[in-house]
Amino acid sequence: MRIARAHSTCEIADPAITALAGVGELDLLQLDYDWPGPAQYCSVFLEQLRTLHKQFFLDPSLRLVTNAGGGNVVACVEALGGYLREHGDGEMPITAVRGDNILPRLSELTSAGIDFVDQSSGESLATVKEPLLAAQVELGGGPLAAAWEEGSRMIVAGCYDPTAPFVGAARSNYQLTWDDYDALAGLALTARIAGLAPIITDILAPDQVFLEPASQVTLEPENLIQQLREAADERGILEQADVVSDISSLTLRPTEFGSLSVASVRGQKPTGSWLVRLTYSAHDVVESSRTIQRWTSVPRDAVNVSVDTRLASEWY
């Protein structure tokens, strides 16, 4: 399984993403966007799709997972379905993953005893004075794996843990269980590394993962490990939605082919909660659209996720 991860803004299509998707023999392209705003989806995704459509048409094994749905996943998938119908791909299965937006359910969840507390300050949500614009859960790989198993070619969500597409796709492809913590930890860590450099991840097996440079760059193992350690806590622990990764013994070994092999990542049981990204208006008179983000968490069993896969022609 070969996976590429790319990040872009909701402002302009990125030609580098087109080049990345064209490297050949990709199984999955993960396309991450910045948050487009409340009740909006990232419309530039459709512009980007115009540059990618040829690859998806010619390679029926290529799939896409994106968070372009932002605050309106259904509208995004309906627009995607319209584009595919107009361009001769009405039979392509596409998916809307819903449930990450818990803003309408905050009163229900707080009444059920869930206390939303800012992870950096310890301040309760109830005491925050700035207007709350959005509350989105970083979903784990389970819903994405379900869409993968339903045969979806393009999976659109609003918000997910950045490691979730790697974990979900590989979990489904290699029939991993959710307690295969070492394997899941290695996959999650690989997704993090793919967010640091232009990399193609080649997963030969859950315990055989290689990182290949996607362009004319040299991968520097020590630099990548240092960046990961800066993101980890003092014990070398990284928490993701589906697994906790212990990178205290991580090694990235160069191979004779110019890639890096990933080894010595240990996994632990996840916390049982998913992160929630709270977005507030910053109350700035000069720049009224400015927002601030804070983080809290919610038990995963309190999140009502639905996976809706249909042919593109069936989304109106």
C-alpha positions as a Python dict, from the first residue, in 0.01 Angstrom:
ca = {
    (1, 'M'): (0, 0, 0),
    (2, 'R'): (132, 339, -102),
    (3, 'I'): (1, 656, 64),
    (4, 'A'): (78, 1024, 13),
    (5, 'R'): (-30, 1306, 242),
    (6, 'A'): (-61, 1666, 125),
    (7, 'H'): (-168, 1990, 291),
    (8, 'S'): (-316, 2293, 120),
    (9, 'T'): (-515, 2603, 199),
    (10, 'C'): (-875, 2679, 112),
    (11, 'E'): (-760, 2971, -100),
    (12, 'I'): (-598, 2825, -411),
    (13, 'A'): (-539, 2488, -579),
    (14, 'D'): (-184, 2363, -536),
    (15, 'P'): (2, 2221, -840),
    (16, 'A'): (237, 2035, -607),
    (17, 'I'): (-56, 1815, -502),
    (18, 'T'): (-120, 1724, -865),
    (19, 'A'): (245, 1624, -901),
    (20, 'L'): (229, 1421, -580),
    (21, 'A'): (-78, 1230, -697),
    (22, 'G'): (96, 1153, -1024),
    (23, 'V'): (396, 968, -883),
    (24, 'G'): (232, 638, -974),
    (25, 'E'): (88, 333, -799),
    (26, 'L'): (-66, 533, -515),
    (27, 'D'): (-343, 364, -322),
    (28, 'L'): (-444, 667, -117),
    (29, 'L'): (-403, 1043, -132),
    (30, 'Q'): (-474, 1221, 197),
    (31, 'L'): (-561, 1582, 126),
    (32, 'D'): (-575, 1806, 434),
    (33, 'Y'): (-711, 2161, 435),
    (34, 'D'): (-720, 2444, 684),
    (35, 'W'): (-1053, 2505, 853),
    (36, 'P'): (-1271, 2704, 607),
    (37, 'G'): (-1504, 2853, 868),
    (38, 'P'): (-1836, 2765, 1032),
    (39, 'A'): (-2103, 2612, 806),
    (40, 'Q'): (-1865, 2621, 510),
    (41, 'Y'): (-1670, 2364, 312),
    (42, 'C'): (-1346, 2416, 126),
    (43, 'S'): (-1471, 2499, -225),
    (44, 'V'): (-1118, 2510, -367),
    (45, 'F'): (-1121, 2131, -325),
    (46, 'L'): (-1334, 2112, -641),
    (47, 'E'): (-1079, 2325, -826),
    (48, 'Q'): (-806, 2091, -705),
    (49, 'L'): (-1010, 1794, -819),
    (50, 'R'): (-1006, 1926, -1174),
    (51, 'T'): (-629, 1879, -1172),
    (52, 'L'): (-656, 1532, -1014),
    (53, 'H'): (-951, 1386, -1201),
    (54, 'K'): (-742, 1235, -1479),
    (55, 'Q'): (-540, 1029, -1231),
    (56, 'F'): (-855, 901, -1062),
    (57, 'F'): (-1011, 820, -1398),
    (58, 'L'): (-706, 628, -1524),
    (59, 'D'): (-624, 451, -1197),
    (60, 'P'): (-931, 286, -1042),
    (61, 'S'): (-726, 173, -740),
    (62, 'L'): (-647, 532, -634),
    (63, 'R'): (-859, 667, -347),
    (64, 'L'): (-882, 1000, -170),
    (65, 'V'): (-956, 1102, 189),
    (66, 'T'): (-1001, 1471, 270),
    (67, 'N'): (-1128, 1700, 544),
    (68, 'A'): (-1249, 1949, 281),
    (69, 'G'): (-1603, 1912, 421),
    (70, 'G'): (-1515, 2161, 695),
    (71, 'G'): (-1834, 2274, 864),
    (72, 'N'): (-2068, 2143, 591),
    (73, 'V'): (-1973, 1793, 481),
    (74, 'V'): (-2300, 1717, 302),
    (75, 'A'): (-2283, 2030, 85),
    (76, 'C'): (-1925, 1941, -7),
    (77, 'V'): (-2017, 1585, -107),
    (78, 'E'): (-2319, 1709, -303),
    (79, 'A'): (-2094, 1948, -495),
    (80, 'L'): (-1842, 1668, -548),
    (81, 'G'): (-2117, 1439, -676),
    (82, 'G'): (-2234, 1711, -916),
    (83, 'Y'): (-1881, 1756, -1051),
    (84, 'L'): (-1832, 1383, -1102),
    (85, 'R'): (-2169, 1345, -1279),
    (86, 'E'): (-2086, 1629, -1514),
    (87, 'H'): (-1751, 1471, -1597),
    (88, 'G'): (-1867, 1117, -1665),
    (89, 'D'): (-1799, 959, -1326),
    (90, 'G'): (-2150, 937, -1185),
    (91, 'E'): (-2094, 573, -1087),
    (92, 'M'): (-1803, 651, -856),
    (93, 'P'): (-1881, 568, -489),
    (94, 'I'): (-1819, 867, -264),
    (95, 'T'): (-1871, 909, 110),
    (96, 'A'): (-1978, 1173, 358),
    (97, 'V'): (-1847, 1111, 709),
    (98, 'R'): (-2062, 1307, 951),
    (99, 'G'): (-2070, 1354, 1324),
    (100, 'D'): (-1756, 1557, 1396),
    (101, 'N'): (-1957, 1878, 1440),
    (102, 'I'): (-2080, 1871, 1800),
    (103, 'L'): (-2162, 2241, 1835),
    (104, 'P'): (-2540, 2175, 1821),
    (105, 'R'): (-2498, 1905, 2087),
    (106, 'L'): (-2290, 2094, 2344),
    (107, 'S'): (-2582, 2150, 2582),
    (108, 'E'): (-2679, 1783, 2556),
    (109, 'L'): (-2323, 1668, 2621),
    (110, 'T'): (-2263, 1903, 2914),
    (111, 'S'): (-2596, 1796, 3066),
    (112, 'A'): (-2472, 1437, 3039),
    (113, 'G'): (-2179, 1533, 3262),
    (114, 'I'): (-1907, 1590, 3002),
    (115, 'D'): (-1690, 1879, 3113),
    (116, 'F'): (-1520, 2066, 2830),
    (117, 'V'): (-1194, 2202, 2967),
    (118, 'D'): (-926, 2389, 2774),
    (119, 'Q'): (-624, 2159, 2765),
    (120, 'S'): (-369, 2438, 2789),
    (121, 'S'): (-529, 2665, 3050),
    (122, 'G'): (-764, 2432, 3238),
    (123, 'E'): (-1044, 2686, 3187),
    (124, 'S'): (-1396, 2550, 3160),
    (125, 'L'): (-1589, 2614, 2840),
    (126, 'A'): (-1867, 2767, 3048),
    (127, 'T'): (-1639, 3052, 3160),
    (128, 'V'): (-1509, 3148, 2815),
    (129, 'K'): (-1652, 3482, 2707),
    (130, 'E'): (-1562, 3481, 2337),
    (131, 'P'): (-1842, 3364, 2102),
    (132, 'L'): (-1798, 2998, 2009),
    (133, 'L'): (-1803, 2947, 1632),
    (134, 'A'): (-1736, 2575, 1598),
    (135, 'A'): (-1670, 2256, 1793),
    (136, 'Q'): (-1528, 1979, 1578),
    (137, 'V'): (-1403, 1638, 1686),
    (138, 'E'): (-1084, 1494, 1542),
    (139, 'L'): (-1234, 1161, 1435),
    (140, 'G'): (-1028, 845, 1440),
    (141, 'G'): (-969, 591, 1166),
    (142, 'G'): (-1277, 375, 1232),
    (143, 'P'): (-1525, 569, 1016),
    (144, 'L'): (-1267, 603, 737),
    (145, 'A'): (-1197, 229, 747),
    (146, 'A'): (-1572, 165, 720),
    (147, 'A'): (-1595, 384, 410),
    (148, 'W'): (-1288, 211, 263),
    (149, 'E'): (-1452, -128, 315),
    (150, 'E'): (-1768, -3, 145),
    (151, 'G'): (-1562, 58, -169),
    (152, 'S'): (-1560, 437, -153),
    (153, 'R'): (-1318, 612, -390),
    (154, 'M'): (-1345, 957, -229),
    (155, 'I'): (-1411, 1003, 142),
    (156, 'V'): (-1502, 1351, 267),
    (157, 'A'): (-1501, 1440, 636),
    (158, 'G'): (-1507, 1765, 826),
    (159, 'C'): (-1238, 1699, 1084),
    (160, 'Y'): (-1018, 1402, 1166),
    (161, 'D'): (-701, 1320, 1351),
    (162, 'P'): (-426, 1374, 1090),
    (163, 'T'): (-313, 1014, 1139),
    (164, 'A'): (-661, 864, 1095),
    (165, 'P'): (-654, 812, 713),
    (166, 'F'): (-330, 613, 733),
    (167, 'V'): (-457, 407, 1026),
    (168, 'G'): (-802, 349, 876),
    (169, 'A'): (-680, 248, 531),
    (170, 'A'): (-404, 19, 655),
    (171, 'R'): (-625, -128, 926),
    (172, 'S'): (-879, -229, 661),
    (173, 'N'): (-626, -338, 400),
    (174, 'Y'): (-424, -559, 638),
    (175, 'Q'): (-717, -667, 856),
    (176, 'L'): (-560, -530, 1172),
    (177, 'T'): (-754, -525, 1495),
    (178, 'W'): (-782, -212, 1705),
    (179, 'D'): (-561, -368, 1973),
    (180, 'D'): (-268, -425, 1736),
    (181, 'Y'): (-111, -129, 1912),
    (182, 'D'): (246, -163, 1785),
    (183, 'A'): (132, -181, 1422),
    (184, 'L'): (-114, 107, 1464),
    (185, 'A'): (151, 316, 1641),
    (186, 'G'): (393, 271, 1353),
    (187, 'L'): (128, 370, 1099),
    (188, 'A'): (24, 676, 1301),
    (189, 'L'): (385, 783, 1336),
    (190, 'T'): (438, 744, 961),
    (191, 'A'): (142, 973, 899),
    (192, 'R'): (301, 1233, 1125),
    (193, 'I'): (629, 1211, 935),
    (194, 'A'): (441, 1245, 606),
    (195, 'G'): (318, 1579, 735),
    (196, 'L'): (675, 1703, 780),
    (197, 'A'): (820, 1640, 433),
    (198, 'P'): (713, 1545, 78),
    (199, 'I'): (707, 1170, 134),
    (200, 'I'): (549, 862, -20),
    (201, 'T'): (477, 598, 242),
    (202, 'D'): (526, 244, 116),
    (203, 'I'): (361, -5, 352),
    (204, 'L'): (466, -356, 251),
    (205, 'A'): (321, -495, 574),
    (206, 'P'): (220, -335, 904),
    (207, 'D'): (572, -394, 1037),
    (208, 'Q'): (749, -306, 710),
    (209, 'V'): (709, 65, 646),
    (210, 'F'): (935, 271, 423),
    (211, 'L'): (947, 646, 358),
    (212, 'E'): (1043, 754, 8),
    (213, 'P'): (1116, 1115, -94),
    (214, 'A'): (841, 1234, -328),
    (215, 'S'): (1060, 1498, -493),
    (216, 'Q'): (1424, 1590, -526),
    (217, 'V'): (1487, 1613, -154),
    (218, 'T'): (1705, 1420, 86),
    (219, 'L'): (1536, 1278, 390),
    (220, 'E'): (1736, 1354, 703),
    (221, 'P'): (1654, 1096, 974),
    (222, 'E'): (1795, 1296, 1265),
    (223, 'N'): (1601, 1607, 1169),
    (224, 'L'): (1274, 1417, 1134),
    (225, 'I'): (1323, 1241, 1467),
    (226, 'Q'): (1401, 1571, 1637),
    (227, 'Q'): (1078, 1726, 1507),
    (228, 'L'): (880, 1429, 1633),
    (229, 'R'): (1043, 1447, 1975),
    (230, 'E'): (957, 1815, 1999),
    (231, 'A'): (591, 1723, 1948),
    (232, 'A'): (606, 1441, 2204),
    (233, 'D'): (601, 1475, 2582),
    (234, 'E'): (906, 1426, 2801),
    (235, 'R'): (855, 1047, 2795),
    (236, 'G'): (856, 1034, 2416),
    (237, 'I'): (479, 979, 2399),
    (238, 'L'): (257, 1097, 2113),
    (239, 'E'): (-119, 1066, 2153),
    (240, 'Q'): (-341, 1005, 1852),
    (241, 'A'): (-709, 922, 1821),
    (242, 'D'): (-653, 550, 1764),
    (243, 'V'): (-331, 472, 1947),
    (244, 'V'): (-64, 616, 2175),
    (245, 'S'): (284, 598, 2020),
    (246, 'D'): (602, 559, 2224),
    (247, 'I'): (887, 697, 2012),
    (248, 'S'): (1156, 689, 2280),
    (249, 'S'): (1338, 414, 2085),
    (250, 'L'): (1237, 522, 1733),
    (251, 'T'): (1486, 463, 1453),
    (252, 'L'): (1473, 576, 1090),
    (253, 'R'): (1730, 372, 899),
    (254, 'P'): (1844, 474, 549),
    (255, 'T'): (1814, 201, 287),
    (256, 'E'): (2023, 147, -24),
    (257, 'F'): (1735, 283, -234),
    (258, 'G'): (1734, 627, -67),
    (259, 'S'): (1430, 560, 150),
    (260, 'L'): (1401, 530, 528),
    (261, 'S'): (1274, 228, 718),
    (262, 'V'): (1069, 289, 1032),
    (263, 'A'): (1143, 72, 1335),
    (264, 'S'): (1116, 49, 1714),
    (265, 'V'): (783, 226, 1761),
    (266, 'R'): (577, 85, 2045),
    (267, 'G'): (204, 130, 2083),
    (268, 'Q'): (-25, 168, 2379),
    (269, 'K'): (-401, 169, 2428),
    (270, 'P'): (-559, 505, 2333),
    (271, 'T'): (-711, 728, 2597),
    (272, 'G'): (-1073, 663, 2499),
    (273, 'S'): (-1131, 1029, 2412),
    (274, 'W'): (-1111, 1227, 2091),
    (275, 'L'): (-977, 1580, 2072),
    (276, 'V'): (-1224, 1860, 2009),
    (277, 'R'): (-1113, 2177, 1831),
    (278, 'L'): (-1303, 2476, 1971),
    (279, 'T'): (-1294, 2785, 1751),
    (280, 'Y'): (-1386, 3123, 1895),
    (281, 'S'): (-1426, 3470, 1756),
    (282, 'A'): (-1132, 3678, 1877),
    (283, 'H'): (-1339, 3994, 1940),
    (284, 'D'): (-1096, 4201, 1737),
    (285, 'V'): (-1256, 4524, 1612),
    (286, 'V'): (-987, 4583, 1349),
    (287, 'E'): (-993, 4226, 1220),
    (288, 'S'): (-1337, 4098, 1308),
    (289, 'S'): (-1292, 3767, 1124),
    (290, 'R'): (-992, 3661, 1333),
    (291, 'T'): (-1042, 3344, 1534),
    (292, 'I'): (-867, 3161, 1813),
    (293, 'Q'): (-857, 2785, 1869),
    (294, 'R'): (-848, 2586, 2189),
    (295, 'W'): (-854, 2214, 2252),
    (296, 'T'): (-1056, 1991, 2479),
    (297, 'S'): (-1169, 1628, 2454),
    (298, 'V'): (-1483, 1418, 2448),
    (299, 'P'): (-1539, 1044, 2509),
    (300, 'R'): (-1550, 872, 2172),
    (301, 'D'): (-1870, 686, 2259),
    (302, 'A'): (-2042, 1025, 2294),
    (303, 'V'): (-1975, 1110, 1928),
    (304, 'N'): (-2246, 1003, 1683),
    (305, 'V'): (-2062, 929, 1358),
    (306, 'S'): (-2235, 823, 1037),
    (307, 'V'): (-2072, 693, 719),
    (308, 'D'): (-2288, 755, 413),
    (309, 'T'): (-2154, 600, 91),
    (310, 'R'): (-2346, 643, -234),
    (311, 'L'): (-2276, 666, -604),
    (312, 'A'): (-2190, 1020, -710),
    (313, 'S'): (-2510, 1029, -919),
    (314, 'E'): (-2716, 971, -602),
    (315, 'W'): (-2587, 1285, -425),
    (316, 'Y'): (-2801, 1587, -511),
}
